[in-house]
Amino acid sequence: MASTVTIALWVILIWMNPYFDGMNQVSLLISLTMLAMPAVLFMICLFLLNGAILLISFIWSLPYSWYMLLTPGIFLLFGVTNLMYLLCFLLLKKTK
């Protein structure tokens, strides 16, 4: 769920951003690398129950997600989904 929300938010950030004209302010490559790719990796590894890579994807997306958490508006949800990554990792470790 967190990965899906992150990817949906990334699409909104890049192509339908209500706060500014999309690509005039946001780098596609940086946001893809720091938000969307860790989300896809997290989704895949969650199905594979690979805790180490879940932690890596959490740490990978941490700086950009926490920056977004401090912004007003819908994009603060990037930080919330990042916290959900950590929660999923901890729950996986607890059940193993």
Secondary structure, DSSP 8 states (H G I E B T S, - for coil): -HHHHHHHHHHHHHHS-SSS-GGGTS-HHHHIIIIIHHHHHHHHHHHHT-HHHHHHHHHHHHHHHHHHHTSSSGGGHHHHHHHHHHHHHHHHHHH-
